[in-house]
Amino acid sequence: MPDEVILRLYVTRQNSYSKAAIKTLNKLKKKVDISVEIVDITEDPDLARENHIIAIPTLERVKPEPRRRIIGDLSDEESLLKFIGC
């Protein structure tokens, strides 16, 4: 796994898919060394706009480069580990 993994999750907290994504990422944080920033786009719409977020939940791998995104159902831990680079 890369030295530093930084993820950013764009959500709206009242959305059921967003809640599930947060729960899944919290589980993963116990298994692998990752940093997750959660951005509620209703509270920070400018950041979402700047980063061209068009759907939620959107998970962005900020580090390591290159930046990548995955959108939608984030409940599959195995797929998320591959996305992260584990």
NULO-339803 format. One record per residue: residue number from 1; chain; x, y, z of N, C-alpha, C, O, CB in turn. Coordinates in steps of 0.1 Angstrom, whole numbers. Glycine has a CB too. Layout:
% residues N
lumlo seq->NUM mol->A nu->X nv->Y nw->Z cau->X cav->Y caw->Z cu->X cv->Y cw->Z ou->X ov->Y ow->Z cbu->X cbv->Y cbw->Z .
...
//
This chain:
% residues 86
lumlo seq->1 mol->A nu->8 nv->-12 nw->0 cau->0 cav->0 caw->0 cu->9 cv->12 cw->0 ou->20 ov->12 ow->6 cbu->-10 cbv->0 cbw->12 .
lumlo seq->2 mol->A nu->5 nv->23 nw->-7 cau->12 cav->35 caw->-7 cu->14 cv->41 cw->7 ou->7 ov->38 ow->16 cbu->6 cbv->46 cbw->-16 .
lumlo seq->3 mol->A nu->24 nv->50 nw->9 cau->28 cav->55 caw->22 cu->16 cv->63 cw->28 ou->12 ov->60 ow->39 cbu->39 cbv->65 cbw->21 .
lumlo seq->4 mol->A nu->10 nv->71 nw->20 cau->-1 cav->80 caw->25 cu->-13 cv->79 cw->16 ou->-12 ov->82 ow->4 cbu->4 cbv->94 cbw->27 .
lumlo seq->5 mol->A nu->-24 nv->75 nw->22 cau->-37 cav->75 caw->14 cu->-46 cv->85 cw->20 ou->-50 ov->84 ow->32 cbu->-43 cbv->60 cbw->14 .
lumlo seq->6 mol->A nu->-50 nv->95 nw->12 cau->-60 cav->105 caw->16 cu->-72 cv->104 cw->7 ou->-71 ov->105 ow->-5 cbu->-54 cbv->119 cbw->16 .
lumlo seq->7 mol->A nu->-84 nv->102 nw->13 cau->-96 cav->101 caw->6 cu->-105 cv->112 cw->10 ou->-105 ov->117 ow->21 cbu->-103 cbv->87 cbw->8 .
lumlo seq->8 mol->A nu->-114 nv->116 nw->0 cau->-124 cav->127 caw->3 cu->-137 cv->121 cw->-1 ou->-139 ov->117 ow->-13 cbu->-120 cbv->140 cbw->-4 .
lumlo seq->9 mol->A nu->-147 nv->121 nw->8 cau->-160 cav->116 caw->5 cu->-170 cv->127 cw->5 ou->-172 ov->134 ow->15 cbu->-164 cbv->105 cbw->15 .
lumlo seq->10 mol->A nu->-176 nv->129 nw->-7 cau->-187 cav->139 caw->-8 cu->-200 cv->133 cw->-6 ou->-204 ov->123 ow->-12 cbu->-186 cbv->146 cbw->-22 .
lumlo seq->11 mol->A nu->-208 nv->138 nw->3 cau->-221 cav->133 caw->7 cu->-231 cv->144 cw->10 ou->-228 ov->155 ow->11 cbu->-219 cbv->124 cbw->19 .
lumlo seq->12 mol->A nu->-243 nv->139 nw->12 cau->-253 cav->147 caw->19 cu->-257 cv->137 cw->30 ou->-262 ov->126 ow->27 cbu->-266 cbv->152 cbw->10 .
lumlo seq->13 mol->A nu->-256 nv->141 nw->42 cau->-258 cav->132 caw->54 cu->-272 cv->125 cw->55 ou->-273 ov->115 ow->61 cbu->-255 cbv->139 cbw->66 .
lumlo seq->14 mol->A nu->-282 nv->131 nw->49 cau->-295 cav->125 caw->50 cu->-297 cv->114 cw->39 ou->-307 ov->107 ow->40 cbu->-306 cbv->136 cbw->49 .
lumlo seq->15 mol->A nu->-288 nv->113 nw->30 cau->-289 cav->103 caw->19 cu->-285 cv->89 cw->24 ou->-275 ov->88 ow->31 cbu->-281 cbv->107 cbw->7 .
lumlo seq->16 mol->A nu->-293 nv->79 nw->22 cau->-290 cav->66 caw->27 cu->-278 cv->60 cw->21 ou->-270 ov->53 ow->28 cbu->-302 cbv->56 cbw->24 .
lumlo seq->17 mol->A nu->-275 nv->62 nw->8 cau->-262 cav->58 caw->2 cu->-250 cv->64 cw->9 ou->-240 ov->58 ow->11 cbu->-262 cbv->60 cbw->-13 .
lumlo seq->18 mol->A nu->-252 nv->77 nw->12 cau->-241 cav->84 caw->19 cu->-238 cv->79 cw->33 ou->-227 ov->77 ow->37 cbu->-244 cbv->99 cbw->20 .
lumlo seq->19 mol->A nu->-249 nv->76 nw->40 cau->-247 cav->70 caw->53 cu->-240 cv->56 cw->52 ou->-232 ov->53 ow->61 cbu->-261 cbv->68 cbw->60 .
lumlo seq->20 mol->A nu->-244 nv->48 nw->43 cau->-238 cav->35 caw->41 cu->-223 cv->37 cw->37 ou->-214 ov->29 ow->42 cbu->-245 cbv->27 cbw->30 .
lumlo seq->21 mol->A nu->-220 nv->47 nw->29 cau->-206 cav->49 caw->25 cu->-197 cv->53 cw->37 ou->-186 ov->48 ow->39 cbu->-205 cbv->60 cbw->14 .
lumlo seq->22 mol->A nu->-203 nv->62 nw->45 cau->-195 cav->66 caw->57 cu->-193 cv->54 cw->66 ou->-182 ov->53 ow->72 cbu->-203 cbv->77 cbw->65 .
lumlo seq->23 mol->A nu->-203 nv->46 nw->68 cau->-202 cav->34 caw->77 cu->-191 cv->24 cw->71 ou->-182 ov->19 ow->79 cbu->-215 cbv->26 cbw->78 .
lumlo seq->24 mol->A nu->-191 nv->22 nw->58 cau->-181 cav->13 caw->52 cu->-167 cv->19 cw->53 ou->-158 ov->11 ow->57 cbu->-184 cbv->11 cbw->37 .
lumlo seq->25 mol->A nu->-165 nv->32 nw->51 cau->-152 cav->38 caw->52 cu->-147 cv->38 cw->66 ou->-135 ov->36 ow->69 cbu->-152 cbv->52 cbw->47 .
lumlo seq->26 mol->A nu->-156 nv->39 nw->76 cau->-152 cav->38 caw->90 cu->-147 cv->24 cw->93 ou->-137 ov->23 ow->101 cbu->-163 cbv->42 cbw->99 .
lumlo seq->27 mol->A nu->-153 nv->14 nw->88 cau->-148 cav->0 caw->90 cu->-135 cv->-1 cw->83 ou->-126 ov->-7 ow->90 cbu->-158 cbv->-10 cbw->83 .
lumlo seq->28 mol->A nu->-133 nv->4 nw->71 cau->-120 cav->2 caw->64 cu->-109 cv->9 cw->72 ou->-97 ov->5 ow->72 cbu->-121 cbv->8 cbw->50 .
lumlo seq->29 mol->A nu->-112 nv->21 nw->78 cau->-102 cav->28 caw->86 cu->-96 cv->20 cw->97 ou->-85 ov->22 ow->101 cbu->-108 cbv->41 cbw->91 .
lumlo seq->30 mol->A nu->-103 nv->10 nw->102 cau->-99 cav->1 caw->113 cu->-89 cv->-9 cw->107 ou->-81 ov->-15 ow->115 cbu->-111 cbv->-5 cbw->120 .
lumlo seq->31 mol->A nu->-90 nv->-12 nw->94 cau->-83 cav->-23 caw->88 cu->-70 cv->-18 cw->81 ou->-60 ov->-25 ow->81 cbu->-91 cbv->-30 cbw->78 .
lumlo seq->32 mol->A nu->-71 nv->-6 nw->75 cau->-59 cav->0 caw->67 cu->-57 cv->14 cw->71 ou->-66 ov->21 ow->76 cbu->-62 cbv->-1 cbw->52 .
lumlo seq->33 mol->A nu->-45 nv->19 nw->69 cau->-41 cav->32 caw->73 cu->-45 cv->42 cw->62 ou->-38 ov->44 ow->53 cbu->-26 cbv->33 cbw->76 .
lumlo seq->34 mol->A nu->-57 nv->48 nw->64 cau->-62 cav->58 caw->55 cu->-67 cv->70 cw->62 ou->-71 ov->69 ow->74 cbu->-73 cbv->52 cbw->46 .
lumlo seq->35 mol->A nu->-67 nv->81 nw->55 cau->-73 cav->93 caw->61 cu->-85 cv->97 cw->52 ou->-84 ov->97 ow->40 cbu->-63 cbv->105 cbw->61 .
lumlo seq->36 mol->A nu->-97 nv->99 nw->59 cau->-109 cav->102 caw->52 cu->-114 cv->116 cw->56 ou->-117 ov->118 ow->68 cbu->-119 cbv->91 cbw->54 .
lumlo seq->37 mol->A nu->-116 nv->124 nw->46 cau->-123 cav->137 caw->49 cu->-137 cv->136 cw->43 ou->-139 ov->132 ow->32 cbu->-115 cbv->149 cbw->42 .
lumlo seq->38 mol->A nu->-147 nv->139 nw->52 cau->-161 cav->138 caw->47 cu->-166 cv->153 cw->45 ou->-165 ov->161 ow->54 cbu->-170 cbv->131 cbw->58 .
lumlo seq->39 mol->A nu->-171 nv->155 nw->33 cau->-176 cav->168 caw->29 cu->-191 cv->167 cw->26 ou->-195 ov->160 ow->17 cbu->-168 cbv->173 cbw->16 .
lumlo seq->40 mol->A nu->-199 nv->173 nw->35 cau->-213 cav->174 caw->32 cu->-215 cv->185 cw->22 ou->-213 ov->197 ow->26 cbu->-221 cbv->176 cbw->46 .
lumlo seq->41 mol->A nu->-220 nv->182 nw->11 cau->-221 cav->192 caw->0 cu->-232 cv->203 cw->3 ou->-232 ov->213 ow->-3 cbu->-223 cbv->186 cbw->-13 .
lumlo seq->42 mol->A nu->-241 nv->199 nw->12 cau->-251 cav->209 caw->16 cu->-245 cv->220 cw->25 ou->-250 ov->231 ow->26 cbu->-263 cbv->203 cbw->23 .
lumlo seq->43 mol->A nu->-234 nv->216 nw->32 cau->-227 cav->226 caw->41 cu->-215 cv->233 cw->33 ou->-212 ov->244 ow->37 cbu->-222 cbv->219 cbw->53 .
lumlo seq->44 mol->A nu->-210 nv->227 nw->23 cau->-199 cav->232 caw->16 cu->-201 cv->231 cw->1 ou->-193 ov->224 ow->-6 cbu->-185 cbv->226 cbw->20 .
lumlo seq->45 mol->A nu->-211 nv->237 nw->-5 cau->-214 cav->236 caw->-19 cu->-203 cv->241 cw->-28 ou->-201 ov->237 ow->-39 cbu->-227 cbv->243 cbw->-22 .
lumlo seq->46 mol->A nu->-195 nv->251 nw->-23 cau->-185 cav->257 caw->-32 cu->-174 cv->247 cw->-34 ou->-169 ov->246 ow->-46 cbu->-178 cbv->269 cbw->-25 .
lumlo seq->47 mol->A nu->-170 nv->239 nw->-24 cau->-160 cav->228 caw->-26 cu->-165 cv->218 cw->-36 ou->-157 ov->214 ow->-45 cbu->-156 cbv->222 cbw->-13 .
lumlo seq->48 mol->A nu->-177 nv->214 nw->-35 cau->-183 cav->204 caw->-45 cu->-183 cv->210 cw->-59 ou->-180 ov->203 ow->-68 cbu->-197 cbv->201 cbw->-40 .
lumlo seq->49 mol->A nu->-186 nv->223 nw->-60 cau->-187 cav->229 caw->-73 cu->-173 cv->230 cw->-79 ou->-170 ov->227 ow->-91 cbu->-193 cbv->243 cbw->-72 .
lumlo seq->50 mol->A nu->-163 nv->234 nw->-71 cau->-149 cav->236 caw->-75 cu->-143 cv->222 cw->-80 ou->-135 ov->222 ow->-90 cbu->-140 cbv->241 cbw->-64 .
lumlo seq->51 mol->A nu->-148 nv->211 nw->-74 cau->-143 cav->198 caw->-78 cu->-152 cv->191 cw->-87 ou->-150 ov->179 ow->-89 cbu->-141 cbv->190 cbw->-65 .
lumlo seq->52 mol->A nu->-162 nv->197 nw->-92 cau->-171 cav->192 caw->-103 cu->-178 cv->179 cw->-98 ou->-179 ov->169 ow->-105 cbu->-163 cbv->189 cbw->-115 .
lumlo seq->53 mol->A nu->-183 nv->180 nw->-86 cau->-191 cav->168 caw->-81 cu->-205 cv->169 cw->-86 ou->-212 ov->179 ow->-84 cbu->-191 cbv->168 cbw->-65 .
lumlo seq->54 mol->A nu->-209 nv->158 nw->-93 cau->-222 cav->158 caw->-100 cu->-231 cv->147 cw->-94 ou->-243 ov->147 ow->-96 cbu->-220 cbv->155 cbw->-114 .
lumlo seq->55 mol->A nu->-226 nv->138 nw->-85 cau->-234 cav->128 caw->-79 cu->-228 cv->125 cw->-65 ou->-216 ov->127 ow->-63 cbu->-234 cbv->115 cbw->-88 .
lumlo seq->56 mol->A nu->-237 nv->120 nw->-57 cau->-233 cav->116 caw->-43 cu->-238 cv->102 cw->-40 ou->-248 ov->98 ow->-45 cbu->-238 cbv->126 cbw->-33 .
lumlo seq->57 mol->A nu->-231 nv->94 nw->-32 cau->-218 cav->98 caw->-27 cu->-207 cv->96 cw->-38 ou->-208 ov->88 ow->-47 cbu->-215 cbv->89 cbw->-15 .
lumlo seq->58 mol->A nu->-197 nv->105 nw->-37 cau->-185 cav->104 caw->-46 cu->-173 cv->103 cw->-36 ou->-171 ov->111 ow->-27 cbu->-184 cbv->116 cbw->-55 .
lumlo seq->59 mol->A nu->-165 nv->92 nw->-39 cau->-153 cav->90 caw->-31 cu->-141 cv->94 cw->-41 ou->-140 ov->88 ow->-51 cbu->-151 cbv->76 cbw->-26 .
lumlo seq->60 mol->A nu->-133 nv->103 nw->-36 cau->-121 cav->108 caw->-44 cu->-108 cv->103 cw->-37 ou->-107 ov->106 ow->-25 cbu->-122 cbv->123 cbw->-46 .
lumlo seq->61 mol->A nu->-100 nv->97 nw->-44 cau->-86 cav->94 caw->-39 cu->-78 cv->106 cw->-42 ou->-74 ov->108 ow->-53 cbu->-80 cbv->81 cbw->-45 .
lumlo seq->62 mol->A nu->-74 nv->114 nw->-31 cau->-66 cav->126 caw->-33 cu->-52 cv->122 cw->-34 ou->-45 ov->127 ow->-43 cbu->-69 cbv->136 cbw->-21 .
lumlo seq->63 mol->A nu->-47 nv->114 nw->-25 cau->-33 cav->109 caw->-26 cu->-34 cv->94 cw->-24 ou->-42 ov->89 ow->-16 cbu->-25 cbv->115 cbw->-14 .
lumlo seq->64 mol->A nu->-26 nv->86 nw->-31 cau->-15 cav->90 caw->-40 cu->-21 cv->94 cw->-53 ou->-32 ov->90 ow->-57 cbu->-5 cbv->79 cbw->-42 .
lumlo seq->65 mol->A nu->-13 nv->102 nw->-61 cau->-17 cav->106 caw->-74 cu->-17 cv->93 cw->-83 ou->-9 ov->84 ow->-80 cbu->-8 cbv->117 cbw->-80 .
lumlo seq->66 mol->A nu->-24 nv->93 nw->-94 cau->-33 cav->103 caw->-99 cu->-46 cv->102 cw->-91 ou->-50 ov->92 ow->-85 cbu->-36 cbv->100 cbw->-114 .
lumlo seq->67 mol->A nu->-53 nv->113 nw->-91 cau->-66 cav->114 caw->-84 cu->-76 cv->105 cw->-92 ou->-76 ov->105 ow->-104 cbu->-72 cbv->128 cbw->-83 .
lumlo seq->68 mol->A nu->-84 nv->98 nw->-84 cau->-94 cav->89 caw->-90 cu->-107 cv->91 cw->-82 ou->-107 ov->96 ow->-71 cbu->-90 cbv->74 cbw->-90 .
lumlo seq->69 mol->A nu->-118 nv->88 nw->-89 cau->-131 cav->89 caw->-82 cu->-139 cv->76 cw->-85 ou->-138 ov->70 ow->-95 cbu->-139 cbv->101 cbw->-87 .
lumlo seq->70 mol->A nu->-148 nv->74 nw->-75 cau->-158 cav->63 caw->-76 cu->-171 cv->69 cw->-71 ou->-171 ov->76 ow->-61 cbu->-153 cbv->50 cbw->-68 .
lumlo seq->71 mol->A nu->-182 nv->66 nw->-78 cau->-194 cav->72 caw->-75 cu->-205 cv->61 cw->-72 ou->-205 ov->51 ow->-79 cbu->-199 cbv->81 cbw->-87 .
lumlo seq->72 mol->A nu->-214 nv->64 nw->-63 cau->-225 cav->55 caw->-61 cu->-223 cv->46 cw->-49 ou->-218 ov->50 ow->-38 cbu->-228 cbv->47 cbw->-73 .
lumlo seq->73 mol->A nu->-227 nv->34 nw->-51 cau->-227 cav->24 caw->-40 cu->-213 cv->20 cw->-36 ou->-205 ov->15 ow->-44 cbu->-235 cbv->11 cbw->-44 .
lumlo seq->74 mol->A nu->-210 nv->24 nw->-24 cau->-196 cav->21 caw->-19 cu->-196 cv->10 cw->-8 ou->-188 ov->11 ow->1 cbu->-190 cbv->34 cbw->-13 .
lumlo seq->75 mol->A nu->-205 nv->1 nw->-9 cau->-207 cav->-9 caw->2 cu->-197 cv->-21 cw->0 ou->-196 ov->-29 ow->9 cbu->-221 cbv->-14 cbw->2 .
lumlo seq->76 mol->A nu->-191 nv->-23 nw->-12 cau->-183 cav->-34 caw->-14 cu->-168 cv->-31 cw->-9 ou->-161 ov->-24 ow->-16 cbu->-183 cbv->-38 cbw->-29 .
lumlo seq->77 mol->A nu->-165 nv->-36 nw->2 cau->-152 cav->-33 caw->8 cu->-140 cv->-38 cw->-1 ou->-130 ov->-31 ow->-2 cbu->-151 cbv->-40 cbw->22 .
lumlo seq->78 mol->A nu->-142 nv->-49 nw->-7 cau->-131 cav->-54 caw->-16 cu->-128 cv->-45 cw->-27 ou->-117 ov->-42 ow->-31 cbu->-134 cbv->-68 cbw->-21 .
lumlo seq->79 mol->A nu->-139 nv->-40 nw->-33 cau->-137 cav->-30 caw->-44 cu->-131 cv->-17 cw->-39 ou->-122 ov->-11 ow->-46 cbu->-151 cbv->-27 cbw->-51 .
lumlo seq->80 mol->A nu->-135 nv->-13 nw->-28 cau->-129 cav->-1 caw->-22 cu->-114 cv->-3 cw->-19 ou->-106 ov->7 ow->-21 cbu->-136 cbv->3 cbw->-9 .
lumlo seq->81 mol->A nu->-110 nv->-14 nw->-14 cau->-96 cav->-17 caw->-11 cu->-88 cv->-16 cw->-24 ou->-77 ov->-11 ow->-25 cbu->-94 cbv->-31 cbw->-5 .
lumlo seq->82 mol->A nu->-93 nv->-22 nw->-35 cau->-87 cav->-21 caw->-48 cu->-86 cv->-6 cw->-53 ou->-75 ov->-2 ow->-58 cbu->-94 cbv->-29 cbw->-59 .
lumlo seq->83 mol->A nu->-96 nv->1 nw->-51 cau->-96 cav->15 caw->-55 cu->-86 cv->23 cw->-47 ou->-79 ov->31 ow->-53 cbu->-110 cbv->21 cbw->-52 .
lumlo seq->84 mol->A nu->-84 nv->20 nw->-34 cau->-75 cav->27 caw->-26 cu->-60 cv->23 cw->-30 ou->-51 ov->31 ow->-29 cbu->-77 cbv->23 cbw->-11 .
lumlo seq->85 mol->A nu->-59 nv->10 nw->-34 cau->-46 cav->6 caw->-38 cu->-40 cv->-5 cw->-29 ou->-28 ov->-7 ow->-28 cbu->-36 cbv->17 cbw->-39 .
lumlo seq->86 mol->A nu->-49 nv->-12 nw->-22 cau->-44 cav->-23 caw->-12 cu->-45 cv->-36 cw->-19 ou->-42 ov->-46 ow->-13 cbu->-53 cbv->-23 cbw->0 .
//
